Amino acid sequence: MARILIIKLGALGDLVQAFAPFAAIRRYHPDDRLALLTTRPFAALCSASPWFDEVLVDERPAWWHAGRVMALRRMLRGHDFVYDLQTSSRSQRYFRLAGRPPWSGIARGASHPHDNPGRDLMHTRERQADQLARAGIAVVPVPDLAWLAVQGPHLPGPYALLVPGAAPHRPAKRWPAARFAELAGLLWARGLRPVVVGAGGDAPLAQVILRACPQALDLTGQTSLLELGGVAARAALAVGNDTGPMHLAAAMGARCIVLFSAQSDPALTAPRGPDPGSVTVLRAGDLATLPVADVASRVAASPG
């Protein structure tokens, strides 16, 4: 039995985009021991999945902290093959810490390099599939997420998720909360209860929405990632910014309307769903200029 290590540190959207590669690697190594190296926020979610025998937590120590780097080195050593799905400057250094084992990634000296010169122009899903193909895994199917769909509270429906947050250091990725508030009223009038989700820090955005639409439900900071997966699986619709929960909603099969600013390129990073056409991308260079009517028209065009 071989010991296989997969490296995927985050963020949430990046982790969700790796669900299909995770499942493909598990399928390719049915009798081997698979470990995932990830960061603490994602450990519980990944431990609940059927893909890994062990989840290791990378605290991402500073390189000058010798004791913690040596602890990381011990976690990286002893594997027969490593799939580096993070492919960052940091994870490239892990190749040396791990003792240069057989390695799929972009580290110099990797046994199975992803040396496609167009890799940076590929969508994350296609780039990862191409990387795995070069390591011998030719098929990366849509993963079965039934284990995640059963999680979380069963809310009375039908309902639509609203995701008004985004990374705090990238405010330009946010559609104004007042626009989400106006949309919430339109959703309620259409028979969909708005359910606001996100991190605890998004609570002020949720309050803007609830003041305009008291019928909305605020779940910001109240769901784990596991629970959010189940809530998303049962949603009729999800509308939100280009941020992790929208990737999760798309993966769970919710019909999604994702709002992109000039801060990111949907051709490279847009959420993907299990069915063609389940994700609609709306893009505006400045999201403050995106009218509610444009988003509402896409809601009206969505089933449910």
Secondary structure as UniProt FT lines:
FT   STRAND          3..7
FT   HELIX           12..17
FT   HELIX           19..28
FT   TURN            30..31
FT   STRAND          33..38
FT   HELIX           40..42
FT   HELIX           43..47
FT   STRAND          54..57
FT   TURN            63..64
FT   HELIX           66..76
FT   TURN            77..78
FT   STRAND          81..84
FT   HELIX           89..97
FT   TURN            98..99
FT   STRAND          103..105
FT   TURN            108..109
FT   STRAND          112..113
FT   TURN            117..118
FT   HELIX           119..121
FT   HELIX           124..134
FT   TURN            135..136
FT   HELIX           146..149
FT   STRAND          159..163
FT   TURN            168..169
FT   HELIX           171..173
FT   HELIX           177..189
FT   TURN            190..191
FT   STRAND          193..196
FT   HELIX           200..202
FT   HELIX           203..212
FT   TURN            214..215
FT   STRAND          217..218
FT   TURN            220..221
FT   HELIX           225..233
FT   STRAND          237..241
FT   HELIX           244..251
FT   TURN            252..253
FT   STRAND          256..260
FT   TURN            262..263
FT   HELIX           266..269
FT   TURN            276..277
FT   STRAND          279..283
FT   HELIX           287..289
FT   HELIX           292..301
//
